[in-house]
Amino acid sequence: MKTLGELTPANRALVVPDKILVATDLSDLDYLVPHAVAQARACGATLAFIHVIPPGDALSLNARAIPWEDSAAMAQEATERLEKVTGPIRDSGTPCDVIVVHGLPREKIAWTASEIGAGRIIAGTHGRTHLRRFFLGSVAHDILRSAEVPVYTIGPHAHEASSFGAPQRILHPVSLFAGFEESARIAFDLAQFYRADITLLHVLNRELQTQGDTDRIVEWTKAEMTRVIPQEAGLDTHTRVQVRLGDVAEEVLNASAEVSADLIVLGVNRDVSFWPIHGDDTVYQIIAQAKSPVLSIRRVVVQ
Protein backbone atom coordinates (compact mmCIF):
# COMPACT_ATOMS: atom_id res chain seq x y z
CA MET A 1 0.00 0.00 0.00
CA LYS A 2 1.35 3.40 -0.91
CA THR A 3 1.68 5.94 1.86
CA LEU A 4 0.85 9.61 1.41
CA GLY A 5 4.56 10.39 1.36
CA GLU A 6 5.14 8.10 -1.61
CA LEU A 7 2.64 9.95 -3.82
CA THR A 8 3.80 12.95 -5.82
CA PRO A 9 2.33 16.21 -4.44
CA ALA A 10 0.16 16.62 -7.54
CA ASN A 11 -1.17 13.06 -7.46
CA ARG A 12 -1.65 13.10 -3.71
CA ALA A 13 -4.20 15.90 -4.08
CA LEU A 14 -6.06 13.87 -6.72
CA VAL A 15 -5.91 10.50 -5.00
CA VAL A 16 -6.39 11.65 -1.41
CA PRO A 17 -8.00 15.12 -1.53
CA ASP A 18 -8.03 17.37 1.52
CA LYS A 19 -11.35 18.93 0.47
CA ILE A 20 -14.26 17.44 -1.48
CA LEU A 21 -16.98 19.57 -3.07
CA VAL A 22 -20.40 17.90 -3.31
CA ALA A 23 -22.70 19.44 -5.94
CA THR A 24 -26.36 18.79 -5.15
CA ASP A 25 -29.79 19.84 -6.41
CA LEU A 26 -31.16 18.79 -2.97
CA SER A 27 -33.25 15.89 -4.33
CA ASP A 28 -30.15 13.68 -4.67
CA LEU A 29 -28.87 14.01 -1.11
CA ASP A 30 -30.10 10.57 -0.09
CA TYR A 31 -27.56 8.85 -2.32
CA LEU A 32 -24.85 11.53 -2.48
CA VAL A 33 -24.35 11.83 1.27
CA PRO A 34 -23.25 8.19 1.92
CA HIS A 35 -20.68 8.37 -0.89
CA ALA A 36 -19.42 11.77 0.25
CA VAL A 37 -19.07 10.74 3.89
CA ALA A 38 -17.35 7.44 2.99
CA GLN A 39 -14.81 9.25 0.80
CA ALA A 40 -14.20 11.99 3.35
CA ARG A 41 -13.49 9.43 6.04
CA ALA A 42 -11.22 7.39 3.76
CA CYS A 43 -9.25 10.50 2.81
CA GLY A 44 -9.51 12.47 6.04
CA ALA A 45 -11.06 15.23 3.95
CA THR A 46 -13.30 18.20 4.64
CA LEU A 47 -16.66 18.26 2.83
CA ALA A 48 -18.41 21.23 1.28
CA PHE A 49 -21.94 20.88 -0.10
CA ILE A 50 -22.86 23.35 -2.83
CA HIS A 51 -26.34 24.08 -4.17
CA VAL A 52 -26.62 26.40 -7.15
CA ILE A 53 -29.93 28.15 -7.85
CA PRO A 54 -30.01 28.64 -11.64
CA PRO A 55 -31.39 31.77 -13.30
CA GLY A 56 -35.00 31.58 -14.52
CA ASP A 57 -34.13 31.12 -18.19
CA ALA A 58 -32.16 27.97 -17.34
CA LEU A 59 -35.15 26.12 -15.93
CA SER A 60 -38.17 24.44 -17.42
CA LEU A 61 -41.38 26.39 -18.03
CA ASN A 62 -42.95 25.00 -14.87
CA ALA A 63 -39.94 25.96 -12.79
CA ARG A 64 -39.94 29.45 -14.28
CA ALA A 65 -43.35 29.96 -12.73
CA ILE A 66 -41.55 30.44 -9.41
CA PRO A 67 -41.44 34.19 -8.66
CA TRP A 68 -37.80 35.10 -8.74
CA GLU A 69 -38.27 37.84 -6.17
CA ASP A 70 -38.43 34.89 -3.78
CA SER A 71 -34.90 33.81 -4.67
CA ALA A 72 -33.64 34.89 -1.27
CA ALA A 73 -36.26 32.67 0.34
CA MET A 74 -35.20 29.80 -1.92
CA ALA A 75 -31.60 30.27 -0.85
CA GLN A 76 -32.61 30.32 2.81
CA GLU A 77 -34.65 27.14 2.40
CA ALA A 78 -31.76 25.41 0.63
CA THR A 79 -29.34 26.49 3.35
CA GLU A 80 -31.61 25.20 6.10
CA ARG A 81 -32.04 21.87 4.37
CA LEU A 82 -28.31 21.43 3.84
CA GLU A 83 -27.56 22.43 7.43
CA LYS A 84 -29.99 19.76 8.61
CA VAL A 85 -28.16 17.16 6.52
CA THR A 86 -24.63 18.27 7.34
CA GLY A 87 -25.17 18.68 11.08
CA PRO A 88 -24.91 14.94 11.81
CA ILE A 89 -21.87 14.72 9.52
CA ARG A 90 -20.09 17.35 11.60
CA ASP A 91 -21.18 15.65 14.81
CA SER A 92 -19.55 12.44 13.58
CA GLY A 93 -16.23 14.25 13.27
CA THR A 94 -16.08 15.23 9.57
CA PRO A 95 -15.79 18.99 8.96
CA CYS A 96 -18.54 20.09 6.59
CA ASP A 97 -19.45 23.44 5.00
CA VAL A 98 -22.59 24.62 3.20
CA ILE A 99 -22.51 26.85 0.11
CA VAL A 100 -25.65 28.20 -1.60
CA VAL A 101 -25.21 30.52 -4.57
CA HIS A 102 -27.10 31.84 -7.59
CA GLY A 103 -25.85 31.38 -11.14
CA LEU A 104 -25.17 28.78 -13.78
CA PRO A 105 -24.28 25.44 -12.13
CA ARG A 106 -21.60 24.61 -14.70
CA GLU A 107 -19.78 27.85 -13.89
CA LYS A 108 -20.34 28.11 -10.16
CA ILE A 109 -19.40 24.52 -9.35
CA ALA A 110 -16.06 24.63 -11.16
CA TRP A 111 -15.28 28.11 -9.82
CA THR A 112 -16.10 27.15 -6.24
CA ALA A 113 -13.98 24.01 -6.44
CA SER A 114 -11.02 26.14 -7.44
CA GLU A 115 -11.81 28.85 -4.88
CA ILE A 116 -11.92 26.51 -1.87
CA GLY A 117 -9.10 24.28 -3.09
CA ALA A 118 -11.21 21.15 -3.51
CA GLY A 119 -9.34 18.12 -4.80
CA ARG A 120 -12.47 16.36 -6.04
CA ILE A 121 -16.06 17.13 -7.07
CA ILE A 122 -18.88 14.69 -6.33
CA ALA A 123 -22.07 15.08 -8.38
CA GLY A 124 -25.20 13.08 -9.01
CA THR A 125 -26.28 12.77 -12.62
CA HIS A 126 -30.01 12.93 -12.01
CA GLY A 127 -32.43 14.68 -9.70
CA ARG A 128 -35.44 16.88 -10.10
CA THR A 129 -37.07 16.50 -13.51
CA HIS A 130 -36.36 20.03 -14.67
CA LEU A 131 -32.69 19.71 -13.71
CA ARG A 132 -32.14 16.21 -15.07
CA ARG A 133 -30.77 17.46 -18.38
CA PHE A 134 -28.53 19.86 -16.46
CA PHE A 135 -26.55 17.17 -14.68
CA LEU A 136 -26.79 14.30 -17.14
CA GLY A 137 -26.26 16.59 -20.12
CA SER A 138 -24.69 19.99 -20.39
CA VAL A 139 -23.65 20.62 -16.80
CA ALA A 140 -21.94 17.27 -16.25
CA HIS A 141 -20.25 17.67 -19.63
CA ASP A 142 -19.13 21.23 -18.90
CA ILE A 143 -17.85 20.35 -15.44
CA LEU A 144 -15.73 17.59 -16.92
CA ARG A 145 -14.34 20.01 -19.47
CA SER A 146 -13.74 22.93 -17.12
CA ALA A 147 -12.99 21.53 -13.66
CA GLU A 148 -9.31 21.27 -12.82
CA VAL A 149 -9.92 18.34 -10.45
CA PRO A 150 -11.37 14.83 -10.81
CA VAL A 151 -15.17 14.62 -10.97
CA TYR A 152 -16.82 11.69 -9.20
CA THR A 153 -20.25 11.10 -10.74
CA ILE A 154 -22.97 8.81 -9.43
CA GLY A 155 -25.40 7.81 -12.16
CA PRO A 156 -28.99 6.59 -11.86
CA HIS A 157 -27.90 2.94 -11.78
CA ALA A 158 -24.97 3.42 -9.41
CA HIS A 159 -26.48 5.01 -6.33
CA GLU A 160 -28.15 1.79 -5.18
CA ALA A 161 -24.77 0.12 -4.79
CA SER A 162 -22.82 0.33 -1.56
CA SER A 163 -20.79 3.45 -0.94
CA PHE A 164 -17.10 2.79 -1.46
CA GLY A 165 -14.83 5.28 0.19
CA ALA A 166 -11.97 2.84 -0.46
CA PRO A 167 -12.47 1.03 -3.79
CA GLN A 168 -11.37 -2.58 -4.06
CA ARG A 169 -11.91 -3.24 -7.78
CA ILE A 170 -11.07 -0.48 -10.25
CA LEU A 171 -11.68 -0.50 -13.99
CA HIS A 172 -9.59 1.92 -16.03
CA PRO A 173 -10.46 2.16 -19.73
CA VAL A 174 -7.28 3.10 -21.59
CA SER A 175 -7.86 5.14 -24.72
CA LEU A 176 -4.21 5.18 -25.91
CA PHE A 177 -5.08 8.74 -26.89
CA ALA A 178 -2.86 11.72 -26.07
CA GLY A 179 -2.19 11.98 -22.34
CA PHE A 180 -3.40 8.48 -21.45
CA GLU A 181 -0.28 7.77 -19.37
CA GLU A 182 -1.20 10.56 -16.97
CA SER A 183 -4.65 9.24 -16.09
CA ALA A 184 -3.30 5.68 -15.95
CA ARG A 185 -0.72 6.81 -13.40
CA ILE A 186 -3.44 8.28 -11.22
CA ALA A 187 -5.59 5.16 -11.58
CA PHE A 188 -2.65 3.05 -10.39
CA ASP A 189 -1.94 5.42 -7.50
CA LEU A 190 -5.57 4.97 -6.43
CA ALA A 191 -5.30 1.21 -6.74
CA GLN A 192 -2.05 1.03 -4.82
CA PHE A 193 -3.13 3.42 -2.09
CA TYR A 194 -6.31 1.42 -1.43
CA ARG A 195 -4.76 -1.97 -2.27
CA ALA A 196 -7.36 -2.43 -4.96
CA ASP A 197 -7.27 -4.71 -7.97
CA ILE A 198 -7.19 -2.83 -11.28
CA THR A 199 -8.24 -3.86 -14.76
CA LEU A 200 -6.90 -1.97 -17.77
CA LEU A 201 -9.21 -2.15 -20.76
CA HIS A 202 -8.84 -0.98 -24.34
CA VAL A 203 -11.61 -1.38 -26.90
CA LEU A 204 -10.72 -1.72 -30.58
CA ASN A 205 -13.10 -1.04 -33.42
CA ARG A 206 -14.98 -4.26 -34.22
CA GLU A 207 -14.27 -3.65 -37.91
CA LEU A 208 -10.75 -4.95 -37.23
CA GLN A 209 -12.27 -8.42 -37.21
CA THR A 210 -12.39 -8.25 -41.01
CA GLN A 211 -8.66 -7.60 -41.24
CA GLY A 212 -6.02 -10.26 -41.35
CA ASP A 213 -3.68 -8.68 -38.80
CA THR A 214 -6.15 -8.46 -35.89
CA ASP A 215 -4.04 -10.66 -33.61
CA ARG A 216 -0.96 -8.51 -34.22
CA ILE A 217 -2.87 -5.32 -33.40
CA VAL A 218 -4.29 -6.84 -30.21
CA GLU A 219 -0.83 -7.94 -29.04
CA TRP A 220 0.64 -4.50 -29.81
CA THR A 221 -2.21 -2.87 -27.86
CA LYS A 222 -1.61 -5.11 -24.86
CA ALA A 223 2.08 -4.23 -24.97
CA GLU A 224 1.32 -0.50 -24.99
CA MET A 225 -1.04 -0.89 -22.03
CA THR A 226 1.44 -3.03 -20.11
CA ARG A 227 4.02 -0.31 -20.57
CA VAL A 228 2.14 2.04 -18.20
CA ILE A 229 2.02 -0.49 -15.34
CA PRO A 230 4.44 0.74 -12.65
CA GLN A 231 7.05 -1.74 -11.46
CA GLU A 232 5.82 -1.60 -7.87
CA ALA A 233 2.20 -2.28 -8.85
CA GLY A 234 2.48 -6.02 -8.33
CA LEU A 235 3.36 -5.68 -4.65
CA ASP A 236 -0.13 -4.82 -3.39
CA THR A 237 -2.21 -4.62 -6.55
CA HIS A 238 -3.36 -7.31 -8.93
CA THR A 239 -3.41 -5.94 -12.48
CA ARG A 240 -5.26 -7.37 -15.47
CA VAL A 241 -4.99 -6.20 -19.08
CA GLN A 242 -7.89 -6.70 -21.47
CA VAL A 243 -8.36 -5.84 -25.14
CA ARG A 244 -11.82 -6.17 -26.66
CA LEU A 245 -13.41 -5.46 -30.01
CA GLY A 246 -16.74 -3.67 -30.17
CA ASP A 247 -18.53 -0.53 -29.06
CA VAL A 248 -16.48 1.38 -26.49
CA ALA A 249 -19.23 2.29 -24.03
CA GLU A 250 -20.87 -1.12 -24.29
CA GLU A 251 -17.62 -3.01 -23.67
CA VAL A 252 -16.61 -0.75 -20.78
CA LEU A 253 -19.97 -1.37 -19.12
CA ASN A 254 -19.72 -5.12 -19.78
CA ALA A 255 -16.22 -5.28 -18.33
CA SER A 256 -17.28 -3.29 -15.30
CA ALA A 257 -20.05 -5.79 -14.60
CA GLU A 258 -17.79 -8.80 -15.15
CA VAL A 259 -15.09 -7.65 -12.72
CA SER A 260 -17.67 -6.19 -10.28
CA ALA A 261 -15.91 -2.85 -10.43
CA ASP A 262 -16.78 -0.49 -7.61
CA LEU A 263 -15.10 2.42 -9.41
CA ILE A 264 -14.48 3.31 -13.06
CA VAL A 265 -11.63 5.75 -13.66
CA LEU A 266 -11.86 7.67 -16.95
CA GLY A 267 -9.28 9.94 -18.52
CA VAL A 268 -11.04 12.86 -20.22
CA ASN A 269 -9.33 15.30 -22.56
CA ARG A 270 -10.88 18.75 -22.21
CA ASP A 271 -10.43 20.06 -25.74
CA VAL A 272 -10.78 16.88 -27.76
CA SER A 273 -12.97 13.80 -27.73
CA PHE A 274 -12.41 11.29 -24.93
CA TRP A 275 -12.29 8.44 -27.43
CA PRO A 276 -11.31 9.09 -31.06
CA ILE A 277 -13.89 6.78 -32.62
CA HIS A 278 -16.91 7.79 -30.56
CA GLY A 279 -16.25 11.20 -29.05
CA ASP A 280 -17.80 12.67 -25.93
CA ASP A 281 -20.91 10.50 -26.26
CA THR A 282 -18.79 7.67 -24.89
CA VAL A 283 -18.32 9.45 -21.57
CA TYR A 284 -22.03 10.31 -21.46
CA GLN A 285 -23.10 6.70 -21.99
CA ILE A 286 -20.68 5.29 -19.43
CA ILE A 287 -21.60 7.80 -16.74
CA ALA A 288 -25.32 7.46 -17.39
CA GLN A 289 -25.41 3.65 -17.43
CA ALA A 290 -22.60 2.51 -15.13
CA LYS A 291 -23.59 0.48 -12.10
CA SER A 292 -20.64 1.94 -10.22
CA PRO A 293 -19.50 5.52 -9.66
CA VAL A 294 -17.23 7.05 -12.30
CA LEU A 295 -14.18 9.17 -11.48
CA SER A 296 -13.35 11.34 -14.50
CA ILE A 297 -9.90 12.89 -14.61
CA ARG A 298 -9.32 15.79 -16.98
CA ARG A 299 -6.04 15.40 -18.81
CA VAL A 300 -3.95 18.29 -20.04
CA VAL A 301 -2.69 17.51 -23.52
CA VAL A 302 0.59 19.24 -24.33
CA GLN A 303 0.74 20.16 -28.01
C-alpha positions as CSV (number, residue, x, y, z in Angstrom):
1,M,0.0,0.0,0.0
2,K,1.3,3.4,-0.9
3,T,1.7,5.9,1.9
4,L,0.9,9.6,1.4
5,G,4.6,10.4,1.4
6,E,5.1,8.1,-1.6
7,L,2.6,10.0,-3.8
8,T,3.8,13.0,-5.8
9,P,2.3,16.2,-4.4
10,A,0.2,16.6,-7.5
11,N,-1.2,13.1,-7.5
12,R,-1.6,13.1,-3.7
13,A,-4.2,15.9,-4.1
14,L,-6.1,13.9,-6.7
15,V,-5.9,10.5,-5.0
16,V,-6.4,11.7,-1.4
17,P,-8.0,15.1,-1.5
18,D,-8.0,17.4,1.5
19,K,-11.3,18.9,0.5
20,I,-14.3,17.4,-1.5
21,L,-17.0,19.6,-3.1
22,V,-20.4,17.9,-3.3
23,A,-22.7,19.4,-5.9
24,T,-26.4,18.8,-5.2
25,D,-29.8,19.8,-6.4
26,L,-31.2,18.8,-3.0
27,S,-33.2,15.9,-4.3
28,D,-30.2,13.7,-4.7
29,L,-28.9,14.0,-1.1
30,D,-30.1,10.6,-0.1
31,Y,-27.6,8.9,-2.3
32,L,-24.8,11.5,-2.5
33,V,-24.3,11.8,1.3
34,P,-23.2,8.2,1.9
35,H,-20.7,8.4,-0.9
36,A,-19.4,11.8,0.2
37,V,-19.1,10.7,3.9
38,A,-17.4,7.4,3.0
39,Q,-14.8,9.2,0.8
40,A,-14.2,12.0,3.3
41,R,-13.5,9.4,6.0
42,A,-11.2,7.4,3.8
43,C,-9.2,10.5,2.8
44,G,-9.5,12.5,6.0
45,A,-11.1,15.2,3.9
46,T,-13.3,18.2,4.6
47,L,-16.7,18.3,2.8
48,A,-18.4,21.2,1.3
49,F,-21.9,20.9,-0.1
50,I,-22.9,23.4,-2.8
51,H,-26.3,24.1,-4.2
52,V,-26.6,26.4,-7.2
53,I,-29.9,28.2,-7.8
54,P,-30.0,28.6,-11.6
55,P,-31.4,31.8,-13.3
56,G,-35.0,31.6,-14.5
57,D,-34.1,31.1,-18.2
58,A,-32.2,28.0,-17.3
59,L,-35.1,26.1,-15.9
60,S,-38.2,24.4,-17.4
61,L,-41.4,26.4,-18.0
62,N,-43.0,25.0,-14.9
63,A,-39.9,26.0,-12.8
64,R,-39.9,29.5,-14.3
65,A,-43.4,30.0,-12.7
66,I,-41.6,30.4,-9.4
67,P,-41.4,34.2,-8.7
68,W,-37.8,35.1,-8.7
69,E,-38.3,37.8,-6.2
70,D,-38.4,34.9,-3.8
71,S,-34.9,33.8,-4.7
72,A,-33.6,34.9,-1.3
73,A,-36.3,32.7,0.3
74,M,-35.2,29.8,-1.9
75,A,-31.6,30.3,-0.8
76,Q,-32.6,30.3,2.8
77,E,-34.7,27.1,2.4
78,A,-31.8,25.4,0.6
79,T,-29.3,26.5,3.3
80,E,-31.6,25.2,6.1
81,R,-32.0,21.9,4.4
82,L,-28.3,21.4,3.8
83,E,-27.6,22.4,7.4
84,K,-30.0,19.8,8.6
85,V,-28.2,17.2,6.5
86,T,-24.6,18.3,7.3
87,G,-25.2,18.7,11.1
88,P,-24.9,14.9,11.8
89,I,-21.9,14.7,9.5
90,R,-20.1,17.4,11.6
91,D,-21.2,15.7,14.8
92,S,-19.6,12.4,13.6
93,G,-16.2,14.2,13.3
94,T,-16.1,15.2,9.6
95,P,-15.8,19.0,9.0
96,C,-18.5,20.1,6.6
97,D,-19.5,23.4,5.0
98,V,-22.6,24.6,3.2
99,I,-22.5,26.8,0.1
100,V,-25.6,28.2,-1.6
101,V,-25.2,30.5,-4.6
102,H,-27.1,31.8,-7.6
103,G,-25.8,31.4,-11.1
104,L,-25.2,28.8,-13.8
105,P,-24.3,25.4,-12.1
106,R,-21.6,24.6,-14.7
107,E,-19.8,27.9,-13.9
108,K,-20.3,28.1,-10.2
109,I,-19.4,24.5,-9.4
110,A,-16.1,24.6,-11.2
111,W,-15.3,28.1,-9.8
112,T,-16.1,27.1,-6.2
113,A,-14.0,24.0,-6.4
114,S,-11.0,26.1,-7.4
115,E,-11.8,28.8,-4.9
116,I,-11.9,26.5,-1.9
117,G,-9.1,24.3,-3.1
118,A,-11.2,21.1,-3.5
119,G,-9.3,18.1,-4.8
120,R,-12.5,16.4,-6.0
121,I,-16.1,17.1,-7.1
122,I,-18.9,14.7,-6.3
123,A,-22.1,15.1,-8.4
124,G,-25.2,13.1,-9.0
125,T,-26.3,12.8,-12.6
126,H,-30.0,12.9,-12.0
127,G,-32.4,14.7,-9.7
128,R,-35.4,16.9,-10.1
129,T,-37.1,16.5,-13.5
130,H,-36.4,20.0,-14.7
131,L,-32.7,19.7,-13.7
132,R,-32.1,16.2,-15.1
133,R,-30.8,17.5,-18.4
134,F,-28.5,19.9,-16.5
135,F,-26.6,17.2,-14.7
136,L,-26.8,14.3,-17.1
137,G,-26.3,16.6,-20.1
138,S,-24.7,20.0,-20.4
139,V,-23.6,20.6,-16.8
140,A,-21.9,17.3,-16.3
141,H,-20.2,17.7,-19.6
142,D,-19.1,21.2,-18.9
143,I,-17.9,20.4,-15.4
144,L,-15.7,17.6,-16.9
145,R,-14.3,20.0,-19.5
146,S,-13.7,22.9,-17.1
147,A,-13.0,21.5,-13.7
148,E,-9.3,21.3,-12.8
149,V,-9.9,18.3,-10.5
150,P,-11.4,14.8,-10.8
151,V,-15.2,14.6,-11.0
152,Y,-16.8,11.7,-9.2
153,T,-20.2,11.1,-10.7
154,I,-23.0,8.8,-9.4
155,G,-25.4,7.8,-12.2
156,P,-29.0,6.6,-11.9
157,H,-27.9,2.9,-11.8
158,A,-25.0,3.4,-9.4
159,H,-26.5,5.0,-6.3
160,E,-28.1,1.8,-5.2
161,A,-24.8,0.1,-4.8
162,S,-22.8,0.3,-1.6
163,S,-20.8,3.4,-0.9
164,F,-17.1,2.8,-1.5
165,G,-14.8,5.3,0.2
166,A,-12.0,2.8,-0.5
167,P,-12.5,1.0,-3.8
168,Q,-11.4,-2.6,-4.1
169,R,-11.9,-3.2,-7.8
170,I,-11.1,-0.5,-10.2
171,L,-11.7,-0.5,-14.0
172,H,-9.6,1.9,-16.0
173,P,-10.5,2.2,-19.7
174,V,-7.3,3.1,-21.6
175,S,-7.9,5.1,-24.7
176,L,-4.2,5.2,-25.9
177,F,-5.1,8.7,-26.9
178,A,-2.9,11.7,-26.1
179,G,-2.2,12.0,-22.3
180,F,-3.4,8.5,-21.4
181,E,-0.3,7.8,-19.4
182,E,-1.2,10.6,-17.0
183,S,-4.7,9.2,-16.1
184,A,-3.3,5.7,-15.9
185,R,-0.7,6.8,-13.4
186,I,-3.4,8.3,-11.2
187,A,-5.6,5.2,-11.6
188,F,-2.6,3.1,-10.4
189,D,-1.9,5.4,-7.5
190,L,-5.6,5.0,-6.4
191,A,-5.3,1.2,-6.7
192,Q,-2.0,1.0,-4.8
193,F,-3.1,3.4,-2.1
194,Y,-6.3,1.4,-1.4
195,R,-4.8,-2.0,-2.3
196,A,-7.4,-2.4,-5.0
197,D,-7.3,-4.7,-8.0
198,I,-7.2,-2.8,-11.3
199,T,-8.2,-3.9,-14.8
200,L,-6.9,-2.0,-17.8
201,L,-9.2,-2.2,-20.8
202,H,-8.8,-1.0,-24.3
203,V,-11.6,-1.4,-26.9
204,L,-10.7,-1.7,-30.6
205,N,-13.1,-1.0,-33.4
206,R,-15.0,-4.3,-34.2
207,E,-14.3,-3.7,-37.9
208,L,-10.8,-5.0,-37.2
209,Q,-12.3,-8.4,-37.2
210,T,-12.4,-8.3,-41.0
211,Q,-8.7,-7.6,-41.2
212,G,-6.0,-10.3,-41.4
213,D,-3.7,-8.7,-38.8
214,T,-6.1,-8.5,-35.9
215,D,-4.0,-10.7,-33.6
216,R,-1.0,-8.5,-34.2
217,I,-2.9,-5.3,-33.4
218,V,-4.3,-6.8,-30.2
219,E,-0.8,-7.9,-29.0
220,W,0.6,-4.5,-29.8
221,T,-2.2,-2.9,-27.9
222,K,-1.6,-5.1,-24.9
223,A,2.1,-4.2,-25.0
224,E,1.3,-0.5,-25.0
225,M,-1.0,-0.9,-22.0
226,T,1.4,-3.0,-20.1
227,R,4.0,-0.3,-20.6
228,V,2.1,2.0,-18.2
229,I,2.0,-0.5,-15.3
230,P,4.4,0.7,-12.7
231,Q,7.0,-1.7,-11.5
232,E,5.8,-1.6,-7.9
233,A,2.2,-2.3,-8.8
234,G,2.5,-6.0,-8.3
235,L,3.4,-5.7,-4.6
236,D,-0.1,-4.8,-3.4
237,T,-2.2,-4.6,-6.6
238,H,-3.4,-7.3,-8.9
239,T,-3.4,-5.9,-12.5
240,R,-5.3,-7.4,-15.5
241,V,-5.0,-6.2,-19.1
242,Q,-7.9,-6.7,-21.5
243,V,-8.4,-5.8,-25.1
244,R,-11.8,-6.2,-26.7
245,L,-13.4,-5.5,-30.0
246,G,-16.7,-3.7,-30.2
247,D,-18.5,-0.5,-29.1
248,V,-16.5,1.4,-26.5
249,A,-19.2,2.3,-24.0
250,E,-20.9,-1.1,-24.3
251,E,-17.6,-3.0,-23.7
252,V,-16.6,-0.7,-20.8
253,L,-20.0,-1.4,-19.1
254,N,-19.7,-5.1,-19.8
255,A,-16.2,-5.3,-18.3
256,S,-17.3,-3.3,-15.3
257,A,-20.0,-5.8,-14.6
258,E,-17.8,-8.8,-15.2
259,V,-15.1,-7.7,-12.7
260,S,-17.7,-6.2,-10.3
261,A,-15.9,-2.8,-10.4
262,D,-16.8,-0.5,-7.6
263,L,-15.1,2.4,-9.4
264,I,-14.5,3.3,-13.1
265,V,-11.6,5.8,-13.7
266,L,-11.9,7.7,-16.9
267,G,-9.3,9.9,-18.5
268,V,-11.0,12.9,-20.2
269,N,-9.3,15.3,-22.6
270,R,-10.9,18.8,-22.2
271,D,-10.4,20.1,-25.7
272,V,-10.8,16.9,-27.8
273,S,-13.0,13.8,-27.7
274,F,-12.4,11.3,-24.9
275,W,-12.3,8.4,-27.4
276,P,-11.3,9.1,-31.1
277,I,-13.9,6.8,-32.6
278,H,-16.9,7.8,-30.6
279,G,-16.3,11.2,-29.1
280,D,-17.8,12.7,-25.9
281,D,-20.9,10.5,-26.3
282,T,-18.8,7.7,-24.9
283,V,-18.3,9.5,-21.6
284,Y,-22.0,10.3,-21.5
285,Q,-23.1,6.7,-22.0
286,I,-20.7,5.3,-19.4
287,I,-21.6,7.8,-16.7
288,A,-25.3,7.5,-17.4
289,Q,-25.4,3.7,-17.4
290,A,-22.6,2.5,-15.1
291,K,-23.6,0.5,-12.1
292,S,-20.6,1.9,-10.2
293,P,-19.5,5.5,-9.7
294,V,-17.2,7.0,-12.3
295,L,-14.2,9.2,-11.5
296,S,-13.4,11.3,-14.5
297,I,-9.9,12.9,-14.6
298,R,-9.3,15.8,-17.0
299,R,-6.0,15.4,-18.8
300,V,-4.0,18.3,-20.0
301,V,-2.7,17.5,-23.5
302,V,0.6,19.2,-24.3
303,Q,0.7,20.2,-28.0
